[in-house]
Amino acid sequence: MIDWGAFVIVFLAAFLGATVIVSTYALGIRLLTISGRTPIVTPAEFTDAITVISPAEAKAAAKRAAKAAKKSPLTDGQKRAAFVGAWTCFVLSALAVLVGIFLIVPALHRFLGIA
């Protein structure tokens, strides 16, 4: 017999947890960009890559990011606050992941009968 109440509770907890993690991480990326520190990831060379951007394309992306950072209407204090807010969001996202792990591991131990 299926305990539908427990199923709904687990579903809602998983949905809420995923929403919190994704939302805080996305907000952190947005604040990081607003602060003028656009995250640019250099492309990695993979043998099975479908598309790899060239060094010229990477340089152009870095130039566009630097130009956008110069045009920002924010003051230095506002940029600093956005940077702190970004890292706060990243920390909250990581904490949500850790809380999820700490909730899952004891339940997994009970399920498997591990002492």
C-alpha positions in Angstrom: 0.0 0.0 0.0 1.3 3.4 -1.0 1.4 6.2 1.6 0.2 9.0 -0.7 0.6 11.7 2.0 4.3 10.9 2.5 4.7 10.8 -1.3 3.2 14.3 -1.6 5.5 15.6 1.2 8.6 14.2 -0.5 7.5 15.6 -3.8 6.9 19.1 -2.4 10.2 19.1 -0.5 12.1 18.0 -3.6 10.3 20.6 -5.7 10.9 23.4 -3.2 14.5 22.4 -2.7 15.2 22.4 -6.4 13.5 25.7 -6.8 15.5 27.3 -4.0 18.8 26.0 -5.3 18.2 27.0 -8.9 16.7 30.4 -8.0 19.5 31.4 -5.6 22.2 30.3 -8.0 20.6 32.2 -10.9 20.1 35.3 -8.8 23.8 35.0 -7.8 24.9 34.9 -11.4 22.7 37.9 -12.2 24.1 39.9 -9.3 27.6 38.9 -10.3 27.0 40.2 -13.8 25.5 43.4 -12.4 28.5 44.0 -10.3 30.7 44.1 -13.4 32.3 40.7 -12.9 30.8 38.8 -15.8 31.7 35.1 -15.5 33.6 34.2 -18.6 34.5 30.5 -18.9 37.3 29.7 -21.3 36.4 26.9 -23.7 37.9 23.5 -23.1 39.2 21.4 -25.9 37.3 18.1 -26.1 37.9 15.5 -28.8 34.2 14.9 -29.2 33.0 18.6 -28.9 30.3 19.6 -31.2 31.4 23.3 -31.2 34.3 25.0 -29.7 34.8 28.7 -29.8 38.0 30.0 -31.2 40.4 32.1 -29.2 39.3 35.1 -31.2 35.7 34.5 -30.3 36.7 34.2 -26.6 38.7 37.5 -26.8 35.7 39.2 -28.4 33.4 37.9 -25.6 35.8 39.2 -23.0 35.9 42.6 -24.7 32.1 42.8 -24.8 32.0 42.0 -21.1 34.5 44.7 -20.3 32.7 47.2 -22.4 29.4 46.4 -20.7 31.0 46.7 -17.2 32.3 50.2 -18.2 28.8 51.3 -19.2 27.2 50.3 -15.9 25.3 53.1 -14.3 25.9 51.7 -10.8 28.2 53.4 -8.3 31.2 51.5 -6.9 29.2 50.9 -3.7 26.3 49.5 -5.5 28.6 47.2 -7.5 30.2 46.1 -4.3 26.8 45.4 -2.7 25.8 43.4 -5.8 29.1 41.4 -5.5 28.4 40.6 -1.9 24.8 39.7 -2.7 26.0 37.3 -5.4 28.3 35.5 -3.1 25.6 35.4 -0.4 23.3 33.7 -3.0 26.0 31.2 -3.9 26.5 30.3 -0.2 22.8 29.9 0.3 22.6 27.7 -2.7 25.5 25.5 -1.4 23.9 25.4 2.0 20.6 24.2 0.5 22.5 21.4 -1.2 24.2 20.4 2.0 20.9 20.4 3.9 19.5 18.1 1.3 22.4 15.8 1.6 22.1 15.7 5.4 18.4 14.9 5.1 18.9 12.2 2.6 21.9 10.3 4.1 20.2 9.3 7.4 17.0 8.3 5.6 19.1 6.2 3.2 20.9 4.5 6.1 17.5 3.7 7.7 16.2 2.4 4.4 19.2 0.1 3.8 19.4 -1.0 7.4 22.9 0.4 7.9 23.7 1.2 11.5 
